[in-house]
Amino acid sequence: MELQQIGSVLYWLIASLAMVMTSSEQRAKGQTHIAYNLAGLLACAAWPLALLVLLLPDGLTLTQHVPHNSDA
């Protein structure tokens, strides 16, 4: 398995676990509104990606560093 595949598997495992916990919590509280349930599930899928972007070192970010010119 390549590093990207391992990362993808870990991402979806974490997101799936969060979705299961969110769904069971919503059922336990009696929340049945479809919009809130869908928003909770989408948030579960998005937060691991946001965490990954925040944890990336500066050299691995998705944007390129633009050097500042000191001749202003």
BAVEXPA-822753 format. One record per residue (C-alpha): x, y, z; chain; residue number from 1. Coordinates in nm, 3 decimals, always signed. Example, Ala and Ser with C-alpha at 12.3 -4.5 7.8 and 13.67 -1.06 7.14 Angstrom:
2
+1.230|-0.450|+0.780|A|1
+1.367|-0.106|+0.714|A|2
# end
This chain:
72
+0.000|+0.000|+0.000|A|1
+0.121|+0.346|-0.083|A|2
+0.122|+0.632|+0.166|A|3
-0.171|+0.801|-0.009|A|4
-0.381|+0.485|+0.014|A|5
-0.300|+0.442|+0.382|A|6
-0.393|+0.805|+0.445|A|7
-0.720|+0.764|+0.258|A|8
-0.813|+0.451|+0.451|A|9
-0.734|+0.620|+0.785|A|10
-0.931|+0.930|+0.682|A|11
-1.242|+0.732|+0.593|A|12
-1.214|+0.514|+0.903|A|13
-1.204|+0.822|+1.127|A|14
-1.483|+0.995|+0.934|A|15
-1.699|+0.680|+0.939|A|16
-1.651|+0.634|+1.313|A|17
-1.746|+0.998|+1.370|A|18
-2.057|+0.953|+1.153|A|19
-2.165|+0.644|+1.346|A|20
-2.118|+0.820|+1.680|A|21
-2.303|+1.129|+1.557|A|22
-2.594|+0.924|+1.422|A|23
-2.628|+0.726|+1.744|A|24
-2.615|+1.045|+1.952|A|25
-2.885|+1.205|+1.735|A|26
-3.108|+0.898|+1.771|A|27
-3.054|+0.889|+2.148|A|28
-3.158|+1.255|+2.177|A|29
-3.458|+1.205|+1.950|A|30
-3.337|+1.447|+1.684|A|31
-3.519|+1.364|+1.361|A|32
-3.481|+1.682|+1.155|A|33
-3.321|+1.573|+0.827|A|34
-3.126|+1.898|+0.775|A|35
-2.954|+1.874|+1.114|A|36
-2.878|+1.507|+1.063|A|37
-2.730|+1.572|+0.720|A|38
-2.527|+1.869|+0.847|A|39
-2.386|+1.654|+1.126|A|40
-2.284|+1.379|+0.885|A|41
-2.123|+1.626|+0.643|A|42
-1.930|+1.785|+0.929|A|43
-1.802|+1.441|+1.026|A|44
-1.667|+1.394|+0.674|A|45
-1.509|+1.740|+0.659|A|46
-1.332|+1.784|+0.992|A|47
-1.058|+1.522|+0.936|A|48
-0.964|+1.701|+0.613|A|49
-0.948|+2.037|+0.790|A|50
-0.731|+1.882|+1.062|A|51
-0.500|+1.733|+0.802|A|52
-0.452|+2.070|+0.629|A|53
-0.378|+2.238|+0.961|A|54
-0.122|+1.972|+1.058|A|55
+0.072|+1.980|+0.731|A|56
+0.421|+2.124|+0.762|A|57
+0.487|+2.448|+0.574|A|58
+0.669|+2.267|+0.294|A|59
+0.373|+2.040|+0.219|A|60
+0.090|+2.292|+0.206|A|61
-0.130|+2.321|-0.100|A|62
-0.020|+2.677|-0.174|A|63
+0.321|+2.802|-0.276|A|64
+0.519|+3.046|-0.069|A|65
+0.571|+3.379|-0.244|A|66
+0.888|+3.556|-0.133|A|67
+0.846|+3.918|-0.032|A|68
+1.049|+4.181|-0.209|A|69
+1.231|+4.412|+0.031|A|70
+1.249|+4.690|-0.233|A|71
+0.929|+4.870|-0.141|A|72
# end
